[in-house]
Amino acid sequence: MALLGVTLMKLFLHDLARLDSLYRIGALIGVATIAMGSSFLYQRFLADQGESGAPTSGPRE
């Protein structure tokens, strides 16, 4: 998560400053799509694991 945050900060502060406005808009839409997809995958697969690493949700009896 920290590496993703550092990468996004570098993108916003350094890389996007050099792009024209149309390319900047496209890059921001692409980054937003990737961020939403990665947050969905995190919620789907990693957030369900407890401290033991086993899924906390399972069949209820």
PASEBA-1860 file (N, C-alpha, C; in nm, 3 decimals):
! residues 61
1> MALLGVTL> 0.082/-0.119/0.000/0.000/0.000/0.000/0.087/0.126/0.000 ~ 0.196/0.122/0.075/0.284/0.239/0.081/0.350/0.262/-0.055 ~ 0.390/0.155/-0.121/0.451/0.169/-0.253/0.353/0.228/-0.354 ~ 0.228/0.187/-0.345/0.126/0.243/-0.433/0.108/0.392/-0.406 ~ 0.109/0.432/-0.280/0.096/0.573/-0.245/0.213/0.656/-0.295 ~ 0.334/0.605/-0.281/0.453/0.677/-0.329/0.448/0.690/-0.480 ~ 0.407/0.585/-0.547/0.397/0.589/-0.693/0.295/0.691/-0.739 ~ 0.181/0.697/-0.673/0.079/0.795/-0.710/0.125/0.938/-0.684
9> MKLFLHDL> 0.197/0.961/-0.574/0.249/1.094/-0.546/0.349/1.137/-0.653 ~ 0.437/1.046/-0.695/0.533/1.077/-0.800/0.460/1.109/-0.930 ~ 0.355/1.033/-0.958/0.278/1.056/-1.079/0.217/1.195/-1.080 ~ 0.154/1.232/-0.969/0.087/1.362/-0.964/0.186/1.478/-0.961 ~ 0.295/1.465/-0.887/0.386/1.578/-0.869/0.487/1.592/-0.983 ~ 0.525/1.484/-1.044/0.633/1.492/-1.142/0.586/1.465/-1.285 ~ 0.522/1.353/-1.306/0.491/1.309/-1.442/0.378/1.389/-1.507 ~ 0.272/1.418/-1.434/0.158/1.488/-1.494/0.189/1.633/-1.525
17> ARLDSLYR> 0.288/1.690/-1.460/0.323/1.830/-1.486/0.380/1.847/-1.627 ~ 0.431/1.742/-1.684/0.494/1.751/-1.816/0.398/1.722/-1.932 ~ 0.278/1.678/-1.902/0.184/1.640/-2.008/0.096/1.757/-2.051 ~ 0.050/1.750/-2.175/-0.050/1.846/-2.222/-0.183/1.815/-2.155 ~ -0.277/1.906/-2.166/-0.402/1.893/-2.090/-0.483/1.770/-2.133 ~ -0.490/1.739/-2.261/-0.568/1.624/-2.306/-0.506/1.493/-2.257 ~ -0.374/1.481/-2.265/-0.306/1.362/-2.215/-0.316/1.353/-2.063 ~ -0.314/1.467/-1.995/-0.327/1.469/-1.850/-0.463/1.416/-1.807
25> IGALIGVA> -0.568/1.456/-1.879/-0.703/1.408/-1.849/-0.711/1.257/-1.869 ~ -0.656/1.209/-1.980/-0.656/1.065/-2.006/-0.578/0.987/-1.901 ~ -0.464/1.042/-1.860/-0.383/0.975/-1.758/-0.456/0.970/-1.624 ~ -0.524/1.077/-1.588/-0.598/1.079/-1.462/-0.715/0.982/-1.464 ~ -0.782/0.972/-1.578/-0.891/0.874/-1.589/-0.836/0.732/-1.578 ~ -0.723/0.707/-1.641/-0.661/0.575/-1.632/-0.617/0.542/-1.490 ~ -0.556/0.637/-1.422/-0.513/0.615/-1.283/-0.633/0.593/-1.192 ~ -0.740/0.669/-1.214/-0.861/0.651/-1.132/-0.921/0.513/-1.154
33> TIAMGSSF> -0.920/0.466/-1.278/-0.972/0.333/-1.307/-0.889/0.224/-1.239 ~ -0.758/0.239/-1.247/-0.669/0.141/-1.183/-0.685/0.145/-1.031 ~ -0.697/0.264/-0.973/-0.714/0.276/-0.828/-0.846/0.215/-0.782 ~ -0.951/0.237/-0.857/-1.080/0.177/-0.821/-1.075/0.026/-0.833 ~ -1.012/-0.024/-0.938/-0.999/-0.168/-0.955/-0.915/-0.232/-0.845 ~ -0.804/-0.168/-0.809/-0.720/-0.225/-0.703/-0.789/-0.219/-0.568 ~ -0.866/-0.115/-0.541/-0.938/-0.109/-0.414/-1.049/-0.215/-0.409 ~ -1.113/-0.240/-0.522/-1.213/-0.347/-0.528/-1.149/-0.482/-0.500
41> LYQRFLAD> -1.035/-0.508/-0.565/-0.967/-0.636/-0.544/-0.918/-0.649/-0.400 ~ -0.871/-0.540/-0.341/-0.827/-0.544/-0.201/-0.943/-0.580/-0.110 ~ -1.056/-0.515/-0.130/-1.173/-0.544/-0.048/-1.221/-0.687/-0.070 ~ -1.212/-0.732/-0.190/-1.265/-0.865/-0.225/-1.179/-0.978/-0.168 ~ -1.046/-0.964/-0.177/-0.960/-1.076/-0.144/-0.879/-1.058/-0.017 ~ -0.827/-0.941/0.010/-0.736/-0.926/0.122/-0.803/-0.880/0.250 ~ -0.907/-0.802/0.243/-0.970/-0.750/0.364/-1.049/-0.857/0.437 ~ -1.084/-0.968/0.373/-1.160/-1.074/0.437/-1.073/-1.164/0.523
49> QGESGAPT> -0.942/-1.148/0.519/-0.854/-1.235/0.596/-0.830/-1.174/0.734 ~ -0.835/-1.258/0.834/-0.807/-1.214/0.970/-0.657/-1.214/0.996 ~ -0.618/-1.206/1.122/-0.477/-1.205/1.157/-0.410/-1.338/1.125 ~ -0.484/-1.447/1.129/-0.425/-1.577/1.101/-0.405/-1.602/0.953 ~ -0.462/-1.518/0.868/-0.450/-1.537/0.725/-0.563/-1.617/0.666 ~ -0.646/-1.673/0.750/-0.760/-1.750/0.702/-0.879/-1.658/0.681 ~ -0.961/-1.686/0.584/-1.080/-1.602/0.564/-1.170/-1.603/0.687 ~ -1.220/-1.486/0.724/-1.304/-1.476/0.843/-1.449/-1.507/0.812
57> SGPRE> -1.489/-1.489/0.689/-1.627/-1.520/0.653/-1.633/-1.660/0.595 ~ -1.730/-1.733/0.636/-1.745/-1.869/0.589/-1.890/-1.910/0.601 ~ -1.918/-2.035/0.576/-2.057/-2.081/0.588/-2.103/-2.075/0.734 ~ -2.220/-2.023/0.752/-2.276/-2.014/0.886/-2.368/-2.132/0.910 ~ -2.360/-2.185/1.028/-2.442/-2.302/1.061/-2.564/-2.264/1.138
END
